[in-house]
């Protein structure tokens, strides 16, 4: 059984309510490099970027 349209809509509504979105621009080709690096470390691109931000902010404290 696949992911239904109702499930997609429910997920979309939840994400809109629970998360802020940041658009990030990188040079052509860099997105794939970041994705491959994150995957090699067992993380999604999103998780990798969020952890990098958290680490930089923690170091600033």
Backbone atoms as SQL, in Angstrom:
CREATE TABLE atoms (id INTEGER PRIMARY KEY, chain TEXT, resi INTEGER, resn TEXT, atom TEXT, x REAL, y REAL, z REAL);
INSERT INTO atoms VALUES
  (1, 'A', 1, 'UNK', 'N', 0.849, -1.187, 0.000),
  (2, 'A', 1, 'UNK', 'CA', 0.000, 0.000, 0.000),
  (3, 'A', 1, 'UNK', 'C', 0.890, 1.245, 0.000),
  (4, 'A', 2, 'UNK', 'N', 0.593, 2.183, -0.855),
  (5, 'A', 2, 'UNK', 'CA', 1.411, 3.378, -0.999),
  (6, 'A', 2, 'UNK', 'C', 0.984, 4.517, -0.091),
  (7, 'A', 3, 'UNK', 'N', 1.624, 5.581, -0.275),
  (8, 'A', 3, 'UNK', 'CA', 1.384, 6.818, 0.465),
  (9, 'A', 3, 'UNK', 'C', 0.210, 7.531, -0.187),
  (10, 'A', 4, 'UNK', 'N', -0.926, 7.645, 0.487),
  (11, 'A', 4, 'UNK', 'CA', -2.135, 8.191, -0.120),
  (12, 'A', 4, 'UNK', 'C', -2.080, 9.714, -0.195),
  (13, 'A', 5, 'UNK', 'N', -2.950, 10.263, -1.023),
  (14, 'A', 5, 'UNK', 'CA', -3.047, 11.725, -1.147),
  (15, 'A', 5, 'UNK', 'C', -3.444, 12.349, 0.187),
  (16, 'A', 6, 'UNK', 'N', -4.314, 11.678, 0.935),
  (17, 'A', 6, 'UNK', 'CA', -4.735, 12.189, 2.250),
  (18, 'A', 6, 'UNK', 'C', -3.548, 12.243, 3.206),
  (19, 'A', 7, 'UNK', 'N', -2.694, 11.218, 3.162),
  (20, 'A', 7, 'UNK', 'CA', -1.504, 11.201, 4.019),
  (21, 'A', 7, 'UNK', 'C', -0.546, 12.317, 3.610),
  (22, 'A', 8, 'UNK', 'N', -0.396, 12.518, 2.313),
  (23, 'A', 8, 'UNK', 'CA', 0.483, 13.592, 1.826),
  (24, 'A', 8, 'UNK', 'C', -0.004, 14.944, 2.308),
  (25, 'A', 9, 'UNK', 'N', -1.307, 15.172, 2.221),
  (26, 'A', 9, 'UNK', 'CA', -1.879, 16.444, 2.663),
  (27, 'A', 9, 'UNK', 'C', -1.726, 16.632, 4.166),
  (28, 'A', 10, 'UNK', 'N', -1.948, 15.572, 4.937),
  (29, 'A', 10, 'UNK', 'CA', -1.804, 15.651, 6.393),
  (30, 'A', 10, 'UNK', 'C', -0.357, 15.976, 6.764),
  (31, 'A', 11, 'UNK', 'N', 0.591, 15.336, 6.090),
  (32, 'A', 11, 'UNK', 'CA', 2.011, 15.603, 6.347),
  (33, 'A', 11, 'UNK', 'C', 2.351, 17.038, 5.991),
  (34, 'A', 12, 'UNK', 'N', 1.844, 17.511, 4.877),
  (35, 'A', 12, 'UNK', 'CA', 2.088, 18.893, 4.436),
  (36, 'A', 12, 'UNK', 'C', 1.550, 19.894, 5.467),
  (37, 'A', 13, 'UNK', 'N', 0.333, 19.658, 5.964),
  (38, 'A', 13, 'UNK', 'CA', -0.253, 20.555, 6.974),
  (39, 'A', 13, 'UNK', 'C', 0.572, 20.541, 8.259),
  (40, 'A', 14, 'UNK', 'N', 0.983, 19.352, 8.694),
  (41, 'A', 14, 'UNK', 'CA', 1.786, 19.238, 9.911),
  (42, 'A', 14, 'UNK', 'C', 3.108, 19.972, 9.754),
  (43, 'A', 15, 'UNK', 'N', 3.802, 19.738, 8.644),
  (44, 'A', 15, 'UNK', 'CA', 5.093, 20.388, 8.422),
  (45, 'A', 15, 'UNK', 'C', 4.964, 21.904, 8.400),
  (46, 'A', 16, 'UNK', 'N', 3.902, 22.397, 7.796),
  (47, 'A', 16, 'UNK', 'CA', 3.685, 23.851, 7.736),
  (48, 'A', 16, 'UNK', 'C', 3.474, 24.428, 9.139),
  (49, 'A', 17, 'UNK', 'N', 2.788, 23.665, 9.985),
  (50, 'A', 17, 'UNK', 'CA', 2.508, 24.119, 11.345),
  (51, 'A', 17, 'UNK', 'C', 3.735, 23.983, 12.254),
  (52, 'A', 18, 'UNK', 'N', 4.522, 22.941, 12.067),
  (53, 'A', 18, 'UNK', 'CA', 5.577, 22.593, 13.015),
  (54, 'A', 18, 'UNK', 'C', 6.966, 23.125, 12.660),
  (55, 'A', 19, 'UNK', 'N', 7.184, 23.493, 11.395),
  (56, 'A', 19, 'UNK', 'CA', 8.533, 23.843, 10.962),
  (57, 'A', 19, 'UNK', 'C', 8.580, 25.170, 10.210),
  (58, 'A', 20, 'UNK', 'N', 9.694, 25.861, 10.333),
  (59, 'A', 20, 'UNK', 'CA', 9.993, 27.013, 9.490),
  (60, 'A', 20, 'UNK', 'C', 10.826, 26.504, 8.324),
  (61, 'A', 21, 'UNK', 'N', 10.725, 27.180, 7.205),
  (62, 'A', 21, 'UNK', 'CA', 11.467, 26.771, 6.015),
  (63, 'A', 21, 'UNK', 'C', 12.499, 27.845, 5.687),
  (64, 'A', 22, 'UNK', 'N', 13.710, 27.415, 5.376),
  (65, 'A', 22, 'UNK', 'CA', 14.789, 28.311, 4.956),
  (66, 'A', 22, 'UNK', 'C', 15.264, 27.830, 3.591),
  (67, 'A', 23, 'UNK', 'N', 15.218, 28.717, 2.615),
  (68, 'A', 23, 'UNK', 'CA', 15.762, 28.376, 1.297),
  (69, 'A', 23, 'UNK', 'C', 17.248, 28.682, 1.309),
  (70, 'A', 24, 'UNK', 'N', 18.028, 27.741, 0.848),
  (71, 'A', 24, 'UNK', 'CA', 19.483, 27.856, 0.871),
  (72, 'A', 24, 'UNK', 'C', 20.004, 27.733, -0.554),
  (73, 'A', 25, 'UNK', 'N', 20.825, 28.671, -0.963),
  (74, 'A', 25, 'UNK', 'CA', 21.415, 28.638, -2.289),
  (75, 'A', 25, 'UNK', 'C', 22.886, 28.260, -2.179),
  (76, 'A', 26, 'UNK', 'N', 23.308, 27.298, -2.997),
  (77, 'A', 26, 'UNK', 'CA', 24.709, 26.887, -3.067),
  (78, 'A', 26, 'UNK', 'C', 25.114, 26.851, -4.534),
  (79, 'A', 27, 'UNK', 'N', 26.418, 26.871, -4.771),
  (80, 'A', 27, 'UNK', 'CA', 26.912, 26.831, -6.143),
  (81, 'A', 27, 'UNK', 'C', 26.498, 25.526, -6.813),
  (82, 'A', 28, 'UNK', 'N', 26.327, 25.597, -8.134),
  (83, 'A', 28, 'UNK', 'CA', 25.972, 24.400, -8.905),
  (84, 'A', 28, 'UNK', 'C', 26.935, 23.260, -8.577),
  (85, 'A', 29, 'UNK', 'N', 26.396, 22.092, -8.342),
  (86, 'A', 29, 'UNK', 'CA', 27.200, 20.917, -8.044),
  (87, 'A', 29, 'UNK', 'C', 27.461, 20.711, -6.563),
  (88, 'A', 30, 'UNK', 'N', 27.387, 21.772, -5.771),
  (89, 'A', 30, 'UNK', 'CA', 27.690, 21.651, -4.343),
  (90, 'A', 30, 'UNK', 'C', 26.598, 20.894, -3.592),
  (91, 'A', 31, 'UNK', 'N', 25.365, 21.003, -4.052),
  (92, 'A', 31, 'UNK', 'CA', 24.265, 20.288, -3.404),
  (93, 'A', 31, 'UNK', 'C', 24.538, 18.788, -3.387),
  (94, 'A', 32, 'UNK', 'N', 24.988, 18.256, -4.507),
  (95, 'A', 32, 'UNK', 'CA', 25.270, 16.827, -4.597),
  (96, 'A', 32, 'UNK', 'C', 26.434, 16.441, -3.698),
  (97, 'A', 33, 'UNK', 'N', 27.440, 17.292, -3.625),
  (98, 'A', 33, 'UNK', 'CA', 28.601, 17.033, -2.767),
  (99, 'A', 33, 'UNK', 'C', 28.166, 16.981, -1.301),
  (100, 'A', 34, 'UNK', 'N', 27.318, 17.926, -0.896),
  (101, 'A', 34, 'UNK', 'CA', 26.812, 17.960, 0.483),
  (102, 'A', 34, 'UNK', 'C', 25.976, 16.711, 0.754),
  (103, 'A', 35, 'UNK', 'N', 25.110, 16.361, -0.189),
  (104, 'A', 35, 'UNK', 'CA', 24.260, 15.178, -0.026),
  (105, 'A', 35, 'UNK', 'C', 25.099, 13.915, 0.136),
  (106, 'A', 36, 'UNK', 'N', 26.105, 13.749, -0.705),
  (107, 'A', 36, 'UNK', 'CA', 26.961, 12.563, -0.628),
  (108, 'A', 36, 'UNK', 'C', 27.740, 12.524, 0.683),
  (109, 'A', 37, 'UNK', 'N', 28.216, 13.673, 1.147),
  (110, 'A', 37, 'UNK', 'CA', 28.945, 13.743, 2.415),
  (111, 'A', 37, 'UNK', 'C', 28.022, 13.334, 3.563),
  (112, 'A', 38, 'UNK', 'N', 26.819, 13.905, 3.583),
  (113, 'A', 38, 'UNK', 'CA', 25.866, 13.591, 4.645),
  (114, 'A', 38, 'UNK', 'C', 25.510, 12.106, 4.630),
  (115, 'A', 39, 'UNK', 'N', 25.238, 11.581, 3.449),
  (116, 'A', 39, 'UNK', 'CA', 24.884, 10.165, 3.320),
  (117, 'A', 39, 'UNK', 'C', 26.018, 9.266, 3.803),
  (118, 'A', 40, 'UNK', 'N', 27.245, 9.630, 3.477),
  (119, 'A', 40, 'UNK', 'CA', 28.404, 8.845, 3.907),
  (120, 'A', 40, 'UNK', 'C', 28.530, 8.820, 5.431),
  (121, 'A', 41, 'UNK', 'N', 27.951, 9.826, 6.088),
  (122, 'A', 41, 'UNK', 'CA', 27.984, 9.887, 7.551),
  (123, 'A', 41, 'UNK', 'C', 26.656, 9.457, 8.172),
  (124, 'A', 42, 'UNK', 'N', 25.814, 8.805, 7.367),
  (125, 'A', 42, 'UNK', 'CA', 24.563, 8.236, 7.868),
  (126, 'A', 42, 'UNK', 'C', 23.504, 9.260, 8.200),
  (127, 'A', 43, 'UNK', 'N', 23.522, 10.405, 7.514),
  (128, 'A', 43, 'UNK', 'CA', 22.567, 11.478, 7.802),
  (129, 'A', 43, 'UNK', 'C', 21.895, 11.948, 6.523),
  (130, 'A', 44, 'UNK', 'N', 20.727, 12.543, 6.697),
  (131, 'A', 44, 'UNK', 'CA', 20.099, 13.222, 5.574),
  (132, 'A', 44, 'UNK', 'C', 20.787, 14.579, 5.410),
  (133, 'A', 45, 'UNK', 'N', 20.605, 15.179, 4.271),
  (134, 'A', 45, 'UNK', 'CA', 21.171, 16.515, 4.041),
  (135, 'A', 45, 'UNK', 'C', 20.621, 17.493, 5.071),
  (136, 'A', 46, 'UNK', 'N', 19.319, 17.423, 5.322),
  (137, 'A', 46, 'UNK', 'CA', 18.681, 18.315, 6.282),
  (138, 'A', 46, 'UNK', 'C', 19.278, 18.145, 7.682),
  (139, 'A', 47, 'UNK', 'N', 19.425, 16.906, 8.114),
  (140, 'A', 47, 'UNK', 'CA', 19.984, 16.649, 9.455),
  (141, 'A', 47, 'UNK', 'C', 21.424, 17.150, 9.537),
  (142, 'A', 48, 'UNK', 'N', 22.204, 16.904, 8.489),
  (143, 'A', 48, 'UNK', 'CA', 23.594, 17.360, 8.466),
  (144, 'A', 48, 'UNK', 'C', 23.678, 18.879, 8.594),
  (145, 'A', 49, 'UNK', 'N', 22.880, 19.588, 7.815),
  (146, 'A', 49, 'UNK', 'CA', 22.909, 21.060, 7.852),
  (147, 'A', 49, 'UNK', 'C', 22.446, 21.569, 9.213),
  (148, 'A', 50, 'UNK', 'N', 21.369, 20.996, 9.751),
  (149, 'A', 50, 'UNK', 'CA', 20.882, 21.425, 11.064),
  (150, 'A', 50, 'UNK', 'C', 21.923, 21.189, 12.155),
  (151, 'A', 51, 'UNK', 'N', 22.600, 20.044, 12.122),
  (152, 'A', 51, 'UNK', 'CA', 23.637, 19.762, 13.122),
  (153, 'A', 51, 'UNK', 'C', 24.822, 20.713, 12.969),
  (154, 'A', 52, 'UNK', 'N', 25.174, 21.058, 11.739),
  (155, 'A', 52, 'UNK', 'CA', 26.276, 22.003, 11.516),
  (156, 'A', 52, 'UNK', 'C', 25.926, 23.376, 12.078),
  (157, 'A', 53, 'UNK', 'N', 24.686, 23.802, 11.875),
  (158, 'A', 53, 'UNK', 'CA', 24.232, 25.088, 12.418),
  (159, 'A', 53, 'UNK', 'C', 24.251, 25.047, 13.943),
  (160, 'A', 54, 'UNK', 'N', 23.685, 23.979, 14.517),
  (161, 'A', 54, 'UNK', 'CA', 23.653, 23.857, 15.980),
  (162, 'A', 54, 'UNK', 'C', 25.067, 23.867, 16.569),
  (163, 'A', 55, 'UNK', 'N', 25.992, 23.157, 15.926),
  (164, 'A', 55, 'UNK', 'CA', 27.369, 23.100, 16.406),
  (165, 'A', 55, 'UNK', 'C', 28.017, 24.487, 16.361),
  (166, 'A', 56, 'UNK', 'N', 27.830, 25.205, 15.277),
  (167, 'A', 56, 'UNK', 'CA', 28.415, 26.547, 15.152),
  (168, 'A', 56, 'UNK', 'C', 27.843, 27.492, 16.205),
  (169, 'A', 57, 'UNK', 'N', 26.539, 27.399, 16.447),
  (170, 'A', 57, 'UNK', 'CA', 25.903, 28.261, 17.444),
  (171, 'A', 57, 'UNK', 'C', 26.349, 27.893, 18.856),
  (172, 'A', 58, 'UNK', 'N', 26.526, 26.609, 19.124),
  (173, 'A', 58, 'UNK', 'CA', 26.969, 26.156, 20.446),
  (174, 'A', 58, 'UNK', 'C', 28.393, 26.621, 20.706),
  (175, 'A', 59, 'UNK', 'N', 29.234, 26.556, 19.696),
  (176, 'A', 59, 'UNK', 'CA', 30.625, 27.001, 19.842),
  (177, 'A', 59, 'UNK', 'C', 30.710, 28.495, 20.150),
  (178, 'A', 60, 'UNK', 'N', 29.736, 29.237, 19.693),
  (179, 'A', 60, 'UNK', 'CA', 29.716, 30.699, 19.901),
  (180, 'A', 60, 'UNK', 'C', 29.387, 31.047, 21.348),
  (181, 'A', 61, 'UNK', 'N', 28.731, 30.144, 22.062),
  (182, 'A', 61, 'UNK', 'CA', 28.335, 30.428, 23.460),
  (183, 'A', 61, 'UNK', 'C', 29.514, 30.476, 24.389);
